[in-house]
């Protein structure tokens, strides 16, 4: 375990630099300002990549048994997709209702 | 043929009882299960935020300077504290107790700097008249969702700072083992990971369009 952890130190610094780089890209995107949907897609794409890197390397999932990743990942992704699927069509529909006093 | 036989043997060896199929300790598995549930709590809040945002005229109140620069700095601090946490876990596995304590304290310091910067950012908004119920930008839901989401995250950072302090002191005294440090690290990286979604959604998507 100790020898394995030792050899990962350089790798962790590399991952940290990647995360900083991707964050810089996000901030530059905010500075340039694209269309809302384009911004959302790019930012969420980058965030998912960053989250994946944090989970794989910093949280050690890449070096644990794959069964742990599946156990953690499948319910999480499934529940989030269900929430998105249920709520967003409704959220966009509200805009068309035009309730009195609804701002 | 021999493949299916060895796969069956692996399943038997791992799941047949008396073994640890995940090959991690019970504390680490417990923390992972907590992280799944906590991630769903944050997902629900982030989706709530996005729901009301999509259904309302949403304000874009954050100037590139200072708000976006400050929140970028907060992101830098949190990411760097994750790196020092990895070094703490690395030192713990090597059995180097003082180095582990040093890196763990460095991580906690990162958390404190994050909170100071974030409270500073909050005060800036509060002075502009933003509260959980009202704000000068239009829909009051902006204040409510902003403070709920960032407030719960800041609470997690604060709990993490205390947790890391306890681990740093206890590990140096020999009260905790390397797995305890690793488990506290999982929590800390998770708090970092959540910020990777809050930062773009709450701050970058609401940058003031000049």
HADDOCK unambig.tbl for C-alpha pairs under 7 A between the chains (distance, minus, plus):
assign (segid A and resid 2 and name CA) (segid B and resid 93 and name CA) 5.59 0.50 0.50
assign (segid A and resid 2 and name CA) (segid B and resid 94 and name CA) 5.37 0.50 0.50
assign (segid A and resid 5 and name CA) (segid B and resid 90 and name CA) 5.80 0.50 0.50
assign (segid A and resid 6 and name CA) (segid B and resid 90 and name CA) 6.89 0.50 0.50
assign (segid A and resid 16 and name CA) (segid B and resid 83 and name CA) 6.66 0.50 0.50
assign (segid A and resid 20 and name CA) (segid B and resid 76 and name CA) 6.90 0.50 0.50
assign (segid A and resid 27 and name CA) (segid B and resid 204 and name CA) 6.94 0.50 0.50
assign (segid A and resid 30 and name CA) (segid B and resid 204 and name CA) 5.45 0.50 0.50
assign (segid A and resid 30 and name CA) (segid B and resid 207 and name CA) 6.64 0.50 0.50
assign (segid A and resid 43 and name CA) (segid B and resid 200 and name CA) 6.38 0.50 0.50
assign (segid A and resid 47 and name CA) (segid B and resid 196 and name CA) 5.95 0.50 0.50
assign (segid A and resid 47 and name CA) (segid B and resid 197 and name CA) 6.10 0.50 0.50
assign (segid A and resid 51 and name CA) (segid B and resid 193 and name CA) 5.64 0.50 0.50
assign (segid A and resid 51 and name CA) (segid B and resid 196 and name CA) 6.96 0.50 0.50
assign (segid A and resid 54 and name CA) (segid B and resid 193 and name CA) 6.79 0.50 0.50
assign (segid A and resid 58 and name CA) (segid B and resid 86 and name CA) 6.40 0.50 0.50
assign (segid A and resid 58 and name CA) (segid B and resid 189 and name CA) 6.86 0.50 0.50
assign (segid A and resid 59 and name CA) (segid B and resid 186 and name CA) 5.64 0.50 0.50
assign (segid A and resid 59 and name CA) (segid B and resid 189 and name CA) 6.59 0.50 0.50
assign (segid A and resid 65 and name CA) (segid B and resid 22 and name CA) 6.33 0.50 0.50
assign (segid A and resid 67 and name CA) (segid B and resid 22 and name CA) 6.52 0.50 0.50
assign (segid A and resid 68 and name CA) (segid B and resid 22 and name CA) 5.96 0.50 0.50
assign (segid A and resid 72 and name CA) (segid B and resid 36 and name CA) 6.42 0.50 0.50
assign (segid A and resid 76 and name CA) (segid B and resid 36 and name CA) 6.38 0.50 0.50
assign (segid A and resid 76 and name CA) (segid B and resid 40 and name CA) 6.95 0.50 0.50
assign (segid A and resid 80 and name CA) (segid B and resid 43 and name CA) 6.69 0.50 0.50
assign (segid A and resid 87 and name CA) (segid B and resid 51 and name CA) 6.91 0.50 0.50
assign (segid A and resid 88 and name CA) (segid B and resid 51 and name CA) 6.34 0.50 0.50
assign (segid A and resid 91 and name CA) (segid B and resid 51 and name CA) 5.34 0.50 0.50
assign (segid A and resid 91 and name CA) (segid B and resid 54 and name CA) 6.18 0.50 0.50
assign (segid A and resid 91 and name CA) (segid B and resid 55 and name CA) 5.32 0.50 0.50
assign (segid A and resid 92 and name CA) (segid B and resid 54 and name CA) 6.22 0.50 0.50
assign (segid A and resid 92 and name CA) (segid B and resid 55 and name CA) 5.91 0.50 0.50
assign (segid A and resid 94 and name CA) (segid B and resid 55 and name CA) 5.85 0.50 0.50
assign (segid A and resid 95 and name CA) (segid B and resid 55 and name CA) 5.35 0.50 0.50
assign (segid A and resid 103 and name CA) (segid B and resid 56 and name CA) 6.23 0.50 0.50
assign (segid A and resid 103 and name CA) (segid B and resid 57 and name CA) 6.78 0.50 0.50
assign (segid A and resid 103 and name CA) (segid B and resid 139 and name CA) 6.42 0.50 0.50
